[in-house]
């Protein structure tokens, strides 16, 4: 049985009960990991309250604000981990954002500000958080991020996010090469389309899901729990020889030509 008892895991990117990060957090908790959860702070504190209520059954020992566009919050997050946990074993990166206007129309019309925003939040943040986690992973570790097929194929209404995911997958390989000597593994899960708060910004998401259900070898799409199971596996010693990889959890859709 997969066992993560004694492992400290930081999970980012939970927005609501449809978030893939939520599915991952549940499976890590089920496997016995000690959880830390970050949330995106807002002026009214709505996100903090919503996420806190959602994750309460998981009994996280850390619950911290962390906007990856704020260097001070990142520093504070990992200082708290150092002070309260002593070390970090697992980092789950489930962060992506692009302006809705930059996901539709022609890719050549992407605004400079929109391009920079998408790459900063969705791509650079993996390197940023990995660099902060590196000195805390004193006994090795596992870093996992989420990507999508749009990083390697042109997907309608994905545009700048596809470029961000391509950069994210390249980042996985470079980080795996850098951190491997410290026994820190870095991998990505390429999940099939799932209805989440983030995917709702992609035009035609329901059509995409229906298409996968018709074409994928398993004739269905996947669930947050299935992605969570894969993340738990990659976090465990069962995956000790796997790094720098993109694992497709998409009911087999990626293999199909038509």
ROBABA-380168 format. One record per residue: x, y, z of N, C-alpha, C in turn. Coordinates in steps of 0.02 Angstrom, whole numbers, padded with zeros to 5 digits, always signed. Layout:
XYZXYZXYZ
...
END
This chain:
+00042-00060+00000+00000+00000+00000+00044+00062+00000
+00024+00112-00039+00061+00174-00042+00059+00210+00025
+00117+00229+00050+00121+00258+00118+00164+00320+00117
+00134+00377+00134+00171+00440+00139+00176+00465+00210
+00166+00421+00258+00172+00440+00328+00241+00468+00343
+00244+00522+00380+00307+00553+00397+00332+00602+00344
+00295+00609+00289+00314+00655+00235+00276+00721+00243
+00312+00776+00233+00283+00842+00234+00270+00866+00163
+00207+00884+00149+00188+00902+00080+00155+00971+00079
+00180+01014+00035+00150+01079+00024+00110+01077-00041
+00045+01095-00036+00001+01094-00094-00021+01165-00110
-00009+01186-00171-00030+01253-00193-00086+01246-00244
-00126+01298-00251-00173+01302-00306-00243+01278-00292
-00262+01264-00230-00331+01245-00216-00375+01308-00217
-00426+01307-00259-00473+01363-00262-00542+01342-00238
-00563+01281-00255-00628+01255-00233-00627+01179-00239
-00685+01148-00229-00686+01074-00228-00682+01043-00298
-00677+01083-00350-00666+01057-00417-00592+01061-00437
-00552+01094-00397-00481+01102-00414-00446+01035-00416
-00403+01026-00466-00362+00965-00467-00318+00962-00406
-00295+01020-00383-00254+01022-00322-00291+00994-00262
-00357+01003-00261-00397+00975-00207-00397+00899-00211
-00403+00872-00270-00400+00799-00278-00333+00772-00256
-00280+00808-00272-00212+00787-00252-00205+00790-00176
-00228+00845-00145-00222+00852-00073-00259+00795-00037
-00317+00777-00061-00355+00723-00030-00317+00657-00032
-00286+00642-00089-00251+00578-00095-00186+00577-00055
-00153+00634-00051-00093+00637-00008-00111+00627+00065
-00166+00658+00085-00190+00650+00154-00208+00577+00167
-00243+00546+00119-00263+00477+00127-00203+00431+00135
-00147+00450+00102-00086+00409+00106-00045+00425+00169
-00068+00473+00209-00035+00486+00273+00011+00546+00275
+00014+00586+00222+00059+00644+00222+00035+00698+00269
+00082+00735+00297+00068+00794+00336+00062+00853+00288
+00005+00887+00286-00008+00936+00234+00002+01008+00257
+00029+01047+00210+00027+01120+00213-00010+01144+00152
-00054+01192+00161-00095+01217+00107-00083+01292+00098
-00074+01314+00037-00071+01386+00024-00134+01408-00013
-00150+01472-00005-00207+01500-00040-00187+01568-00068
-00224+01590-00119-00212+01655-00149-00250+01708-00110
-00216+01752-00074-00252+01801-00033-00285+01855-00075
-00342+01878-00050-00376+01934-00082-00396+01985-00028
-00415+02044-00049-00428+02098-00002-00483+02082+00048
-00534+02048+00026-00591+02033+00070-00584+01968+00109
-00533+01930+00094-00522+01867+00130-00569+01811+00111
-00604+01819+00053-00652+01767+00033-00618+01702+00016
-00560+01705-00019-00526+01644-00039-00499+01608+00022
-00472+01645+00070-00446+01613+00131-00502+01574+00166
-00560+01605+00174-00615+01573+00208-00639+01511+00170
-00646+01518+00104-00671+01463+00063-00624+01403+00066
-00560+01416+00056-00511+01361+00055-00504+01330+00125
-00504+01373+00176-00498+01348+00245-00554+01299+00262
-00615+01317+00243-00673+01273+00257-00667+01208+00218
-00643+01212+00156-00637+01153+00114-00586+01103+00141
-00528+01128+00161-00473+01084+00181-00475+01063+00254
-00521+01090+00291-00524+01075+00363-00524+01000+00378
-00561+00958+00340-00560+00886+00354-00491+00854+00344
-00447+00887+00307-00380+00859+00295-00332+00877+00351
-00355+00920+00397-00315+00939+00455-00245+00962+00437
-00237+01012+00393-00170+01035+00375-00136+01067+00435
-00072+01055+00442-00035+01085+00498-00010+01155+00481
-00011+01172+00417+00007+01240+00395-00047+01264+00345
-00067+01327+00352-00115+01357+00306-00092+01429+00294
-00064+01441+00234-00026+01502+00224-00046+01539+00161
-00045+01607+00164-00056+01646+00103+00007+01644+00060
-00002+01635-00006+00056+01635-00050+00036+01655-00120
+00048+01717-00137+00040+01742-00205+00109+01738-00237
+00116+01699-00290+00182+01689-00320+00208+01750-00356
+00168+01802-00361+00192+01866-00387+00220+01910-00332
+00220+01884-00271+00244+01921-00212+00303+01884-00181
+00363+01909-00192+00423+01875-00167+00424+01869-00092
+00397+01919-00057+00397+01917+00016+00352+01861+00042
+00296+01850+00009+00252+01796+00031+00284+01728+00018
+00318+01720-00037+00353+01657-00050+00406+01645+00003
+00445+01696+00017+00497+01689+00068+00466+01672+00136
+00412+01705+00154+00379+01692+00218+00352+01621+00221
+00324+01597+00166+00297+01529+00164+00350+01477+00180
+00407+01483+00147+00459+01432+00156+00498+01442+00221
+00500+01502+00247+00529+01512+00313+00485+01479+00366
+00419+01484+00358+00374+01452+00405+00381+01376+00402
+00388+01349+00341+00400+01277+00334+00464+01256+00370
+00516+01295+00360+00580+01280+00393+00573+01282+00469
+00539+01333+00494+00534+01342+00566+00488+01291+00599
+00434+01271+00565+00385+01227+00597+00393+01154+00577
+00417+01141+00517+00425+01072+00496+00498+01049+00496
+00543+01094+00483+00614+01076+00479+00636+01054+00410
+00591+01020+00374+00608+00999+00306+00544+00993+00265
+00553+00990+00199+00497+00980+00153+00513+00920+00110
+00463+00877+00099+00473+00816+00059+00438+00819-00009
+00381+00854-00011+00339+00854-00071+00315+00925-00085
+00321+00946-00147+00295+01011-00168+00248+00999-00227
+00185+01020-00220+00135+01013-00273+00121+01083-00302
+00138+01091-00365+00130+01156-00400+00070+01151-00447
+00015+01183-00427-00046+01182-00468-00067+01254-00482
-00024+01292-00513-00034+01363-00523-00032+01381-00596
-00085+01414-00620-00086+01437-00689-00138+01493-00695
-00122+01542-00736-00169+01596-00748-00152+01632-00812
-00203+01651-00849-00196+01695-00907-00260+01736-00912
-00253+01796-00937-00313+01837-00949-00358+01802-01000
-00422+01802-00988-00469+01768-01032-00464+01794-01103
-00452+01859-01110-00446+01889-01178-00388+01861-01217
-00337+01836-01182-00278+01809-01215-00284+01735-01232
-00342+01706-01215-00354+01636-01230-00397+01627-01293
-00422+01682-01320-00465+01677-01379-00436+01721-01434
-00463+01714-01494-00438+01752-01551-00372+01725-01576
-00336+01767-01613-00272+01746-01640-00216+01751-01589
-00174+01700-01589-00118+01701-01541-00072+01761-01553
-00066+01782-01616-00022+01838-01632-00047+01904-01601
-00109+01904-01578-00137+01964-01547-00129+01965-01471
-00093+01916-01444-00081+01914-01372-00046+01979-01350
-00072+02009-01298-00041+02070-01273+00025+02055-01239
+00070+02103-01239+00135+02094-01205+00124+02081-01130
+00079+02121-01100+00066+02113-01028+00034+02046-01014
-00012+02024-01059-00044+01960-01049+00004+01902-01056
+00049+01906-01103+00099+01854-01113+00144+01849-01051
+00168+01906-01028+00212+01907-00969+00176+01880-00908
+00113+01898-00899+00075+01875-00841+00066+01799-00842
+00047+01772-00900+00036+01700-00905+00100+01661-00891
+00155+01684-00919+00219+01649-00909+00245+01657-00838
+00233+01715-00808+00257+01725-00739+00221+01679-00690
+00154+01679-00694+00116+01640-00645+00118+01566-00661
+00113+01548-00724+00105+01477-00743+00170+01439-00752
+00224+01475-00768+00287+01442-00786+00343+01460-00737
+00357+01524-00733+00413+01545-00690+00402+01525-00618
+00340+01523-00596+00327+01506-00525+00352+01437-00506
+00355+01391-00554+00382+01324-00537+00456+01329-00519
+00494+01365-00559+00565+01374-00543+00573+01412-00478
+00531+01462-00469+00534+01504-00409+00522+01463-00345
+00468+01424-00345+00452+01384-00286+00501+01326-00277
+00524+01297-00332+00574+01243-00327+00638+01268-00296
+00659+01328-00316+00719+01357-00287+00712+01369-00212
+00653+01390-00191+00641+01401-00120+00636+01335-00082
+00610+01283-00115+00603+01217-00083+00669+01180-00077
+00713+01191-00124+00776+01153-00130+00814+01146-00064
+00828+01201-00028+00867+01193+00034+00829+01157+00090
+00762+01151+00083+00723+01117+00135+00714+01043+00121
+00730+01022+00060+00723+00951+00042+00788+00915+00058
+00804+00913+00122+00868+00888+00145+00873+00812+00141
+00816+00778+00134+00816+00705+00128+00790+00683+00060
+00801+00725+00011+00772+00713-00055+00700+00738-00057
+00669+00730-00114+00600+00753-00117+00570+00743-00186
+00506+00763-00191+00469+00756-00254+00432+00822-00267
+00444+00849-00327+00409+00910-00349+00365+00890-00408
+00302+00909-00405+00254+00889-00457+00215+00950-00480
+00208+00957-00545+00169+01012-00573+00116+00984-00620
+00070+01026-00640+00016+01006-00685+00024+01040-00753
+00019+01000-00806+00022+01027-00873-00037+01002-00913
-00037+01015-00978-00093+00995-01020-00068+00985-01091
-00105+00947-01130-00086+00930-01198-00074+00992-01241
-00106+01047-01223-00096+01109-01260-00025+01135-01259
+00017+01106-01218+00088+01125-01217+00128+01094-01274
+00100+01042-01305+00136+01009-01360+00095+01007-01425
+00031+01024-01421-00011+01028-01480-00052+01092-01478
-00072+01116-01536-00112+01177-01540-00185+01159-01523
-00210+01186-01469-00278+01173-01446-00318+01238-01453
-00377+01235-01483-00418+01296-01489-00431+01329-01422
-00427+01395-01422-00442+01436-01363-00394+01424-01304
-00334+01399-01319-00284+01389-01266-00227+01438-01273
-00206+01452-01335-00161+01506-01352-00102+01515-01304
-00098+01572-01269-00039+01588-01229-00029+01537-01173
-00083+01505-01150-00074+01455-01098-00038+01393-01125
-00047+01379-01189-00009+01324-01219+00065+01338-01219
+00083+01401-01234+00154+01420-01232+00180+01416-01160
+00138+01437-01113+00159+01433-01042+00169+01361-01021
+00126+01316-01043+00134+01245-01025+00194+01214-01059
+00209+01235-01120+00269+01211-01154+00331+01231-01114
+00331+01293-01091+00387+01317-01049+00390+01280-00983
+00331+01264-00956+00328+01227-00893+00359+01158-00901
+00343+01124-00955+00370+01057-00966+00445+01058-00977
+00470+01110-01011+00542+01118-01018+00574+01132-00950
+00539+01171-00909+00564+01186-00842+00571+01122-00800
+00523+01076-00808+00527+01012-00772+00592+00976-00788
+00610+00976-00852+00671+00940-00872+00734+00975-00844
+00736+01040-00848+00795+01076-00823+00800+01072-00747
+00744+01075-00713+00745+01069-00640+00764+00998-00619
+00739+00949-00655+00757+00879-00640+00832+00869-00646
+00862+00899-00697+00934+00893-00707+00973+00928-00651
+00947+00986-00631+00981+01024-00578+00975+00991-00510
+00915+00967-00493+00902+00945-00425+00914+00870-00415
+00923+00833-00469+00933+00761-00463+00989+00741-00417
+01047+00775-00418+01101+00755-00373+01083+00759-00299
+01031+00798-00282+01007+00801-00213+00950+00752-00201
+00940+00706-00248+00886+00657-00244+00817+00691-00242
+00811+00747-00276+00747+00781-00283+00721+00767-00354
+00663+00737-00358+00634+00719-00422+00583+00772-00443
+00580+00787-00507+00534+00837-00533+00496+00807-00592
+00430+00806-00587+00389+00777-00640+00326+00818-00651
+00294+00807-00708+00231+00840-00724+00178+00788-00739
+00116+00805-00721+00059+00764-00740+00019+00803-00792
+00009+00773-00850-00031+00804-00902-00101+00774-00898
-00146+00811-00866-00213+00786-00854-00258+00801-00913
-00306+00757-00925-00357+00771-00974-00401+00828-00952
-00443+00855-00996-00486+00912-00977-00534+00893-00922
-00537+00935-00871-00581+00926-00813-00614+00993-00800
-00676+00993-00781-00710+01056-00765-00685+01084-00699
-00646+01137-00704-00620+01171-00645-00631+01246-00654
-00615+01284-00601-00620+01357-00606-00574+01383-00660
-00514+01355-00665-00466+01377-00715-00488+01359-00785
-00512+01297-00795-00531+01276-00862-00593+01311-00888
-00633+01340-00842-00693+01375-00864-00677+01436-00906
-00615+01460-00902-00594+01517-00942-00579+01497-01014
-00572+01433-01026-00556+01408-01094-00621+01399-01133
-00629+01435-01187-00689+01431-01227-00700+01360-01254
-00761+01335-01248-00777+01269-01275-00753+01212-01232
-00742+01223-01167-00714+01170-01124-00760+01109-01122
-00826+01120-01122-00872+01063-01121-00869+01023-01185
-00860+01058-01242-00852+01023-01305-00788+00981-01305
-00735+01008-01274-00672+00972-01270-00681+00908-01229
-00716+00915-01173-00728+00857-01130-00769+00804-01167
-00821+00825-01201-00863+00777-01239-00822+00743-01294
-00778+00780-01326-00736+00751-01379-00691+00697-01350
-00660+00711-01294-00617+00661-01261-00657+00599-01244
-00718+00609-01220-00760+00552-01201-00777+00508-01262
-00778+00537-01321-00794+00500-01381-00732+00467-01413
-00673+00497-01403-00613+00477-01440-00563+00438-01397
-00556+00457-01334-00505+00425-01291-00516+00350-01287
-00463+00311-01283-00470+00238-01279-00517+00215-01223
-00517+00249-01167-00561+00229-01112-00632+00257-01119
-00643+00297-01172-00709+00327-01187-00736+00367-01127
-00692+00403-01096-00713+00447-01041-00656+00496-01028
-00670+00546-00988-00615+00588-00964-00595+00564-00895
-00553+00600-00861-00527+00577-00797-00554+00620-00740
-00542+00599-00679-00566+00634-00620-00508+00664-00581
-00525+00711-00537-00475+00739-00493-00442+00684-00451
-00481+00635-00430-00453+00581-00389-00401+00541-00427
-00412+00529-00491-00364+00491-00530-00299+00530-00538
-00304+00595-00548-00243+00636-00551-00210+00636-00482
-00250+00640-00429-00223+00637-00362-00187+00573-00347
-00214+00517-00371-00180+00452-00361-00111+00452-00394
-00108+00480-00454-00043+00483-00489+00006+00527-00452
-00019+00583-00426+00025+00628-00388+00050+00593-00324
+00007+00556-00291+00028+00519-00231+00082+00468-00249
+00072+00434-00305+00123+00386-00328+00189+00420-00341
+00188+00475-00378+00250+00511-00394+00283+00540-00331
+00243+00552-00280+00270+00579-00217+00304+00525-00175
+00290+00463-00191+00311+00407-00149+00376+00375-00173
+00403+00332-00131+00463+00295-00149+00451+00244-00205
+00387+00230-00219+00372+00185-00274+00394+00215-00341
+00401+00281-00343+00421+00316-00404+00493+00342-00399
+00533+00309-00359+00600+00334-00343+00646+00340-00404
+00631+00305-00458+00673+00308-00518+00645+00352-00573
+00593+00390-00558+00560+00430-00609+00572+00505-00598
+00602+00538-00646+00610+00611-00642+00616+00641-00712
+00597+00703-00717+00601+00739-00781+00548+00718-00831
+00494+00686-00807+00445+00657-00852+00378+00694-00852
+00342+00687-00907+00273+00709-00912+00230+00647-00917
+00190+00634-00866+00147+00574-00865+00076+00595-00885
+00050+00563-00936-00017+00580-00960-00070+00541-00921
-00115+00578-00890-00172+00548-00855-00233+00577-00890
-00250+00548-00947-00301+00577-00990-00345+00525-01024
-00350+00466-00993-00389+00411-01020-00362+00387-01088
-00299+00404-01101-00266+00381-01162-00274+00427-01222
-00306+00484-01213-00320+00528-01270-00257+00548-01308
-00202+00557-01272-00140+00582-01302-00113+00537-01357
-00129+00473-01356-00101+00427-01405-00138+00427-01472
-00198+00457-01473-00241+00452-01531-00221+00501-01586
-00224+00477-01648-00209+00520-01705-00270+00559-01728
-00328+00528-01723-00391+00560-01743-00446+00542-01694
END
